[in-house]
Amino acid sequence: MPDSLLDGLPAGQRELLRPAEPPRSARLMKAVLHDEPFADPAWVFERKLDGIRCLAVRDGAGAPVRLLSRNDLSLNGRYPELATALERQAPARFALDGEVVAFDGPVTSFAKLARRGHERVPVFLYAFDVLHLDGYDTTALPLLARKSLLKRAFEFHDGLRFTPHRRGDGEELLRDACRRKWEGLIAKRADSRYAATRSRDWLKLKCSAEQELVIGGYTAPKGSRTEFGALLVGHFEDGALRYAGKVGTGFDQETLRDVHARMSRLERGDSPFVDAVKERSATWVEPELVAQIGFTEWTRDGRLRHPRFLGLREDKPARDVVRERPS
């Protein structure tokens, strides 16, 4: 990579660069849920992607690219073509932040991505930030400066894509996103630095409700259903697993078998929920499996309305799963 990429930064921004090794773990910036779209010229808006967060890192020319999930699991074995695509790139040392996605028609689909282990599903890495470039930590740079470096440092083909951003009326942009059946938008403060934490400088604006929940048990199958009837799910609150309801739709036969096999290895004798769960046929499991669940809304008593199973997640520890609430 030519030195001019960093040398071309304004003097005030060059002073923010810090010599450093590429990161060894995925300490990522995360967005806060926000329920009021807004217009503000100090913010930019990106498409919210429904996939798996990924930090891609390379430490030296000829070195392999490491793909890390947000809980530091290697994604190389699952998405080897993305690692190969990045290894063909010019930067010798880099760390870029993005999302691995699969498409169902024109929209990204976590449910489609979750089928990667069962069928051939094309995947893409949508990059939206750069944390390290050519031996320098870039996280103190303003967001738009980092995006400019990202776009100039990489070639976006062979499965690698640049995540575009727009300024404008967030309300209209969100309406357009929802008309296109996107998951929503991410609003980002244009001058913000990259902070390895959940930050109000990044906000999630959703078209539909969706979040991770922990599986604490399941009911017996009825009728023609095999393996299990519904998942009993919840979220952690002050260290305790709170019950959020049962999920009985969104499964095909292959998914039923896979999820049941995983739960069978985790069976326990009592309920892991602190709330009373009135299910006579329940089989309880250790709260270790995390599922992505879509639903229409939360009820007043903290239950899911019209939930549907989208897939299992392996990129987040169960203990980190809490109920997302608008800021």
Phi, psi and omega in degrees: 000129180297143181300335185298341179299316177273325180295336182282355177291149174302153185305319181296329178279325177301327179293342180275347179288143180230123176302133184195161171281152174300150181298148179258350179221163186269078174267095194254154174279137183233150184269157177257136178295135182221133187254007180236105176297156187207165174242127181201120182296347179277000183237152172239160185234134176240157172294132175280122185261137185259081183209217181240125180297143185214130169257122178255127187227137168226138183239075175116149179301132180083350179285151178291153174273132176258128175255119184242137172283176183290345173249028171068021170281142177287132176255004183299318181292331182277324183231061185297330181293332178286321176298317179297318179300319180287329180291343176276357184279162184285319185301129180281326181227124181200164169216118178239147182255136181194192182227128173276127184226159167235154183250141168245095191069228182272359185246148175285145187221115176295324178300320178292319179297324181293344179273002182304325181286345184251339182209166180282112182237117176298138180232158181222149174252110177270109182274137178227359180200156176232127185259339184209140178208123172054043176088008181233139171284123184256005190293340180277351178289154173298152183309311184293330175293319178296319180296322178296318176298316180302313184294326182276336186274340186236158173254127189259085176206181180053043176096347177263131182229150175267135178273110182288160178225157181223149167263165176138195182284109182299329179295314180291320179297322179291320176301318178295319178300318181290324176298326179278001180065030171286167177287334181150207181229158167247122176264133183228135177292124191297331183259011186283147172276167179273117181245128185281064181197177172280128190224144176283001171283346172236128182235139176265126175244111190257145171274325180224155182281136181196137173197170177281144174218156185263136178277123179246356180173183178204158180261164179288149179288153177231155178061231182274354180291140176243168176075294177202165180269301181215152174275141174257117192235161179198187180218158181274143177214115184054040177083356181250145180274114179265137182285135181240357178125185180241149186238113184243003180236163178101009183252140163255178187297322180294320178293320177303314181295316183295311182294320179297319179298320179292319181291325182300330180282352185243013186298146178220169187273341183229168182288137176276353183276144175281340177273155174287130178244114186270076178227106184294328186265015187289141167249127185267149179225155173300135185282076183240335182272136180248130180244145171271125186235131171261149181198170182272321180190168171271139173278171182296331180267017173080027178251157178279139173256129179052054181284154176215140181283132178251332180157166175274148175246137176244008186255015178211128177296143182303323183294343179272357184276111177235163178289128177281130178235141179300145179283000000 
